[in-house]
Amino acid sequence: MSSGTGLPVWPGCPMMISEPRRLHLLGILLGAFKLLKDFLLPLVIFLVTRILQRGYSPFWLFVTGTVIILVVLAWGLVSWLRFTFRVENGALVVEQGVLVRKRIVIPRERIQAIDFNQGVWHRLFNVVSVQVETAGGEKPEAILYALSMPVARELRQSLLLSGVEEGRKGVSGAAILKRLSFKELLLFGATSGGALGLVVSLFSGAWALLDDIGLELNWQQYVNWVWSYVNLMYLILFTVLTLWLLATLGMVFKYGGFTLTRSGDKLQVVYGLLQRRQVSIPVGRIQAVRLVEGVLRQPLGCFTLHVESAGYGPQSHEKTLLWPLARQKELESLLGEFLPEFAIKIPLQPLPFKAMRRYVLRGFIPGILLVLPVLAWLPRGELALALPILGALWGFWGYKSAGWGVQGNMLAVRSRSLARTTFIVPNRSVQSFSTSYTIWQHRAGFMSFDLDLASQASFGLTDISLTDADTLTHWFGQRHRGNFDETWPHTRDFSHEKI
């Protein structure tokens, strides 16, 4: 059977892997490559360089290369022989190590996710690399570098709920499947942060070049210099566009064939043209959804949808990606189709008007502090005067972007660093909720609040009113006393913006 995502589905109840098993034979090569990459590559380069400097004959080069290859393959073989795994008493047991023996025991109840990855070599041999994740981990607890598809599926079913149990818990009906179109994939790549960073780096390098040519800070001279080297400007523009295209194609190869499936109470994401990845996320472990609107995507009305899952820590950005690119008008249908638990319209209320000055000053004051030494010590530092102005504009932009809202047991919080980010979280998922204030906030009648999730994600807002802080504290307390009472006296009417 096939799931429609390119990876097979094996029906039935799980078969327990109680006897120690080894990896697929491809693990010998992968272990050898890992050793070569991590330890021996600098040594090999050094030896080859020394041999070439001393003028050794091709025979000695051949002998040296053969010895290195044999040593690496022998190490890979021994590593493969010493690597075993099994499921014992409801726990995954992995034993590995050549010089130092290591035994990893992961109880079933700690396992939050088991993901499959397929690199080029894996796809040639129809095997997968299996990564076992525990709650909030910053890296996989265990990695099985090469397993055949049947064994990998058998292992996952042995450690997680069986297909029969999932069917009983899950949503009735056929699996829901959605594919990312090629047009959306191209737009996702073209508006990615990597492409933007690449262009910014090139422009900063070009500005440094203008300073290096020795021209005085005179705009007329700069303009004349640009016109005199117009062909060079065309070359720079061509280079920028070419690199942007390469960055876009890199994202296309990385996320090509992106497919999202919901079957029962499990979401499955599959993507990658060269390296195929499969990430499974139990819906019950999703604590929040996160909408990210990048600087290039927000003007287009587009966002990227992530989930906060107990199975992945804050460093696992790729594994929490639920949908790469969608338009604002598609949010309701996207959540309604795959995560109806979060498909709730939540009105957002802005921060108090008098908080705007505080946000502007937070951007303006650091800029002033940076500019003063520049003006004092550098002869041509006048351009640095733009820094406090940009900081003030950035603070104003952050103020305009910030907002929060409550609807039933759901809370939405919107803020901005570079991208505009909106969290939607039920109160049952909040691990801790705190409010705080400084002396200056207290005098102005403001507070800040922060929420922490089990996925180690943390978010909040600065400079909300005291009444709003009481409202949020009451909302958090309702997780043990039913849904939020919308007639509570502290709830107020605002001109609302909908997510």
C-alpha positions in Angstrom: 0.0 0.0 0.0 1.1 3.6 -0.5 0.2 6.7 1.4 0.3 8.9 -1.7 3.4 10.6 -0.4 6.0 8.3 -1.9 6.5 6.3 1.3 4.7 3.0 1.9 2.1 2.3 4.5 2.2 -1.1 6.2 -1.2 -2.0 7.7 -2.0 -4.1 10.7 -0.7 -4.3 14.3 2.9 -3.7 15.1 5.4 -6.6 15.3 7.6 -6.3 18.3 11.3 -6.1 17.6 12.5 -8.0 20.6 15.7 -9.5 19.3 18.8 -7.3 18.7 18.9 -6.2 15.0 21.6 -4.5 12.9 21.3 -1.7 10.4 21.0 -2.3 6.7 24.4 -3.1 5.0 24.4 0.5 3.6 25.2 1.5 7.2 28.8 0.3 6.6 29.3 2.9 3.9 27.5 5.6 5.9 29.6 4.9 8.9 32.8 5.1 6.9 31.7 8.4 5.3 30.8 9.8 8.7 34.3 8.9 10.0 35.9 10.5 6.9 33.8 13.6 7.3 34.2 14.1 11.0 37.8 13.0 11.7 39.9 11.8 8.8 39.3 14.4 6.1 41.8 17.0 7.5 44.3 14.2 8.0 43.9 12.9 4.5 44.3 16.4 3.0 47.5 16.9 5.1 49.0 13.6 4.0 48.2 14.1 0.3 49.7 17.6 0.5 52.9 16.4 2.1 53.2 13.6 -0.5 52.8 16.0 -3.4 55.3 18.5 -1.9 57.9 15.8 -1.6 57.3 14.5 -5.1 56.4 10.9 -4.3 55.6 8.7 -7.3 52.0 7.9 -8.3 52.6 4.4 -6.9 53.0 5.8 -3.4 50.0 8.0 -3.9 48.0 4.9 -4.9 49.2 2.9 -1.9 48.4 5.7 0.5 45.0 6.2 -0.9 44.3 2.4 -0.8 45.4 2.2 2.8 43.2 5.1 3.9 40.2 3.6 2.1 40.7 0.2 3.7 41.0 1.7 7.1 37.9 3.8 6.7 35.9 0.8 5.4 37.2 -1.4 8.2 36.1 1.2 10.8 32.7 1.4 9.1 32.3 -2.4 9.2 33.3 -2.6 12.9 30.9 0.2 13.7 28.1 -1.6 11.9 28.8 -4.8 13.7 28.8 -3.0 17.1 25.5 -1.2 16.4 22.4 -3.0 17.5 18.8 -2.0 18.4 15.8 -3.7 19.9 12.5 -3.0 21.6 12.6 -4.3 25.2 9.9 -3.9 27.9 8.4 -1.0 25.9 11.6 0.8 25.4 14.0 1.3 22.5 17.4 0.0 23.4 20.4 1.1 21.2 23.9 -0.2 21.7 26.8 1.3 19.8 30.4 2.3 19.9 33.8 0.9 18.9 36.3 2.2 21.4 33.7 3.4 23.9 30.5 1.3 24.3 27.3 3.3 24.7 23.9 2.1 25.6 20.8 4.3 25.0 17.4 3.4 26.6 14.4 5.4 25.5 11.1 4.4 27.2 8.1 4.4 24.9 6.2 7.1 26.9 9.1 9.5 26.3 9.1 9.2 22.5 7.3 12.0 20.9 8.1 11.5 17.2 9.9 9.1 14.9 10.9 10.7 11.6 12.2 9.2 8.4 14.9 10.8 6.1 16.1 9.6 2.7 19.3 11.0 1.2 20.5 10.1 -2.3 22.2 7.0 -1.1 19.2 5.9 0.9 16.9 6.3 -2.1 19.2 4.2 -4.3 19.0 1.3 -1.8 15.3 2.0 -0.7 16.3 2.5 2.9 15.6 5.4 5.4 17.4 7.1 8.3 15.2 6.9 11.4 15.4 9.7 14.0 13.8 9.2 17.4 12.7 12.5 19.1 11.8 13.0 22.8 9.8 15.9 24.3 11.4 19.3 23.6 14.8 17.8 22.6 17.2 20.0 20.7 18.5 17.0 18.7 17.3 13.4 18.1 17.8 11.1 21.0 18.8 8.3 18.7 19.5 8.0 15.0 19.4 4.7 13.1 21.2 5.6 9.9 20.0 2.9 7.6 16.9 0.7 7.9 14.9 -1.0 5.2 11.4 0.4 4.8 9.6 -2.6 6.3 11.9 -2.7 9.4 11.6 1.1 9.9 7.8 1.0 9.7 7.8 -2.0 12.1 10.0 -0.2 14.5 7.8 2.9 14.5 4.6 0.9 15.0 6.3 -1.0 17.9 7.1 2.3 19.7 4.1 4.4 18.9 0.4 3.6 18.7 -0.6 0.9 16.2 -2.6 1.6 13.2 -5.7 0.0 14.8 -5.4 2.2 17.9 -5.0 5.3 15.8 -8.0 4.4 13.7 -10.1 4.2 16.9 -8.9 7.6 18.2 -8.8 9.4 14.9 -11.2 11.3 12.7 -13.4 9.1 10.7 -13.2 9.0 6.9 -10.4 8.9 4.4 -7.0 10.6 4.8 -6.9 14.3 3.9 -4.0 15.2 1.5 -2.8 18.6 0.2 0.2 19.2 -2.1 2.1 22.4 -2.6 1.9 23.6 -6.2 5.1 24.4 -8.1 4.1 28.1 -8.4 3.7 28.3 -4.6 7.0 26.5 -4.1 8.8 29.1 -6.4 7.3 32.0 -4.5 8.3 30.4 -1.2 11.9 30.1 -2.4 12.0 33.6 -3.9 10.8 35.2 -0.6 12.8 33.1 1.7 15.1 34.7 4.3 18.1 33.1 2.6 17.5 35.0 -0.6 16.9 38.3 1.2 20.1 37.8 3.3 22.1 37.1 0.3 21.1 40.3 -1.5 21.6 42.4 1.7 25.1 40.9 2.0 25.9 41.8 -1.6 24.8 45.4 -1.2 26.7 45.8 2.0 29.8 44.5 0.2 29.2 46.9 -2.7 29.0 49.8 -0.2 32.3 48.8 1.3 33.8 48.7 -2.2 32.7 52.3 -2.8 34.5 53.3 0.4 37.6 51.4 -0.5 38.0 53.3 -3.8 38.9 56.4 -1.9 36.1 58.7 -2.9 35.1 61.5 -0.4 31.6 61.4 1.0 30.0 63.4 -1.9 26.8 62.1 -3.4 27.6 63.8 -6.8 30.9 61.9 -7.0 29.2 58.7 -6.1 26.6 59.2 -8.9 29.2 60.1 -11.4 31.3 57.1 -10.5 28.3 54.8 -10.9 27.5 56.3 -14.4 31.1 55.9 -15.5 31.0 52.2 -14.5 27.5 51.4 -15.7 28.6 48.1 -17.2 29.9 47.1 -13.8 26.5 47.9 -12.3 24.9 45.7 -14.9 27.3 42.9 -13.9 26.5 43.4 -10.2 22.8 43.4 -10.9 23.2 40.2 -13.0 25.2 38.6 -10.2 22.5 39.5 -7.6 19.7 38.0 -9.8 21.7 34.9 -10.5 22.5 34.3 -6.8 18.9 35.0 -5.9 17.8 32.4 -8.5 20.3 29.9 -7.0 18.9 30.5 -3.5 15.4 30.0 -4.8 16.3 26.8 -6.6 18.0 25.6 -3.4 14.7 26.0 -1.6 12.9 24.2 -4.4 15.2 21.2 -4.2 14.9 21.2 -0.4 11.1 21.5 -0.2 10.0 20.1 -3.6 7.1 17.7 -3.5 5.8 19.1 -0.2 2.8 17.1 0.9 0.7 17.4 4.0 -1.6 14.5 5.1 -3.9 14.0 8.0 -4.9 10.5 8.8 -6.8 9.9 12.0 -5.0 11.8 14.8 -1.7 12.1 13.0 -0.2 14.7 10.6 2.4 13.6 8.1 4.7 16.0 6.2 6.8 14.7 3.3 9.2 16.9 1.2 12.5 17.0 -0.6 13.6 16.3 -4.2 17.1 15.0 -3.4 16.9 14.3 0.3 13.4 13.0 1.1 12.1 13.6 4.6 9.0 12.4 6.4 7.9 14.0 9.6 5.0 12.6 11.6 3.3 14.8 14.2 0.5 13.4 16.5 -2.2 16.0 16.6 -2.7 15.5 20.4 0.9 16.7 20.9 0.4 20.0 19.0 0.4 22.8 21.6 0.1 25.9 19.4 0.2 27.1 15.8 2.5 29.8 14.6 2.0 32.1 11.6 5.2 33.7 10.3 4.9 36.6 7.8 8.4 37.5 6.5 9.4 40.9 5.3 9.0 39.9 1.7 5.9 37.8 2.2 3.8 40.1 4.3 3.2 42.7 1.5 2.1 39.8 -0.7 -0.4 38.7 2.0 1.4 35.4 2.5 2.5 33.5 5.6 4.2 30.3 6.6 2.5 28.0 9.0 4.4 26.2 11.8 3.2 24.1 14.7 4.6 23.9 18.3 4.9 20.2 19.2 6.0 18.6 22.4 8.1 16.3 20.2 10.4 19.0 18.9 12.5 21.8 20.6 12.9 25.4 19.4 15.8 24.5 17.2 13.8 22.1 15.0 12.3 24.8 12.7 12.2 22.6 9.7 10.4 19.8 11.5 7.7 22.1 12.8 6.9 23.4 9.3 3.3 22.5 8.5 2.7 24.5 5.3 5.4 26.6 3.5 3.3 29.3 1.9 -0.4 30.3 2.0 -2.4 33.5 1.6 -4.2 35.1 4.5 -7.6 34.2 3.0 -6.6 30.5 3.0 -5.8 30.3 6.7 -9.4 29.5 7.8 -9.7 26.6 5.3 -6.2 25.3 5.9 -6.7 25.1 9.7 -10.3 23.9 9.3 -9.1 21.0 7.1 -6.0 19.8 9.0 -6.3 21.3 12.5 -9.9 22.2 13.2 -9.0 22.4 16.9 -7.3 25.7 16.0 -9.7 27.0 13.3 -11.2 29.8 15.4 -11.5 33.4 14.4 -9.9 35.5 17.1 -10.3 39.3 17.2 -7.0 41.1 17.8 -6.9 44.2 19.9 -4.0 46.7 19.6 -1.7 47.9 22.4 -2.7 51.1 24.2 -2.0 54.2 22.2 0.3 55.7 24.8 2.6 52.5 24.5 3.6 53.7 21.0 6.1 56.2 22.4 7.8 53.5 24.5 8.2 51.3 21.5 9.6 54.1 19.4 12.1 55.1 22.2 13.3 51.4 22.5 14.4 51.6 18.9 15.7 55.2 19.0 17.8 55.2 22.1 20.1 52.3 21.2 20.6 53.9 17.8 21.8 57.1 19.5 24.1 55.3 21.8 25.7 53.6 18.8 26.0 56.8 16.8 27.7 59.0 19.4 31.1 57.1 19.3 30.9 57.0 15.5 30.5 60.7 15.2 33.2 61.3 17.8 35.9 59.1 16.2 35.2 58.7 12.6 35.7 61.6 10.1 32.9 60.5 7.8 30.3 59.2 10.2 27.4 61.5 9.3 25.5 58.6 7.6 25.3 56.9 11.0 22.7 59.6 12.0 20.2 57.5 10.0 20.5 54.7 12.5 18.4 56.2 15.3 15.8 57.2 12.8 15.6 53.7 11.4 15.5 52.4 15.0 12.5 54.7 15.8 10.7 53.5 12.6 11.4 49.9 13.6 10.0 50.5 17.0 6.9 52.1 15.5 6.5 49.1 13.1 6.8 46.7 16.1 4.1 48.7 18.0 1.7 48.6 15.0 2.2 44.9 14.5 1.6 43.9 18.2 -1.7 42.7 19.4 -3.6 40.0 21.3 -7.0 38.5 21.6 -9.0 35.9 23.4 -11.8 33.7 22.1 -13.1 31.0 24.4 -10.1 29.0 25.6 -7.9 30.2 22.7 -5.4 33.1 22.8 -3.7 34.8 19.9 -0.6 36.9 20.3 1.1 38.9 17.5 4.5 40.5 17.7 7.4 41.4 15.5 11.2 41.0 15.5 12.0 40.9 11.8 9.1 38.8 10.7 5.6 39.3 12.1 4.7 36.2 14.1 1.3 35.2 15.5 0.8 32.4 18.0 -2.6 30.7 18.5 -2.6 28.6 21.7 -5.2 27.0 23.9 -4.8 27.6 27.6 -4.5 23.9 28.4 -1.1 23.9 26.5 0.4 26.7 28.5 3.1 25.4 30.9 3.5 28.7 32.7 2.1 32.2 32.5 3.8 35.2 34.1 3.3 39.0 34.3 6.0 41.5 35.2 6.7 45.2 35.2 9.6 47.6 35.7 9.6 50.8 37.7 9.0 52.8 34.6 6.2 50.5 33.4 4.5 50.7 36.8 4.5 54.5 36.7 2.9 54.4 33.2 0.3 51.7 34.1 1.8 49.0 31.9 2.9 45.4 32.3 4.5 42.6 30.3 3.4 39.0 30.0 5.1 35.8 28.9 3.9 32.3 28.2 6.0 29.1 28.1 5.1 25.8 26.3 6.3 22.3 26.7 8.1 22.6 23.3 10.3 25.2 25.0 8.7 27.9 22.9 8.2 31.2 24.8 6.3 34.4 23.7 4.5 37.4 25.0 4.1 41.1 24.7 5.4 44.3 26.4 3.4 47.2 27.6 -0.1 45.9 27.9 -2.5 47.7 30.3 -3.1 46.5 33.8 -6.7 45.6 32.9 -5.6 43.5 30.0 -3.1 41.8 32.2 -5.9 40.9 34.6 -7.9 39.6 31.6 -5.1 37.3 30.5 -4.5 36.1 34.0 -8.1 35.1 34.3 -8.0 33.4 30.8 -5.0 31.3 32.0 -6.8 30.3 35.2 -9.9 29.1 33.2 -8.0 26.0 31.9 -9.0 24.2 35.1 -12.5 25.8 35.3 -13.9 25.4 31.8 -14.0 27.9 29.0 -13.4 31.6 29.2 -16.4 33.6 30.4 -16.8 36.3 27.8 -19.1 38.3 30.1 -16.3 38.7 32.6 -16.2 42.4 33.6 -12.7 43.0 32.4 -13.5 42.1 28.8 -13.8 45.2 26.6 -14.9 46.2 23.1 -12.3 47.2 20.5 -12.2 47.9 16.8 -11.0 44.4 16.0 -8.6 43.1 13.4 -9.2 39.4 12.5 -6.4 36.9 12.0 
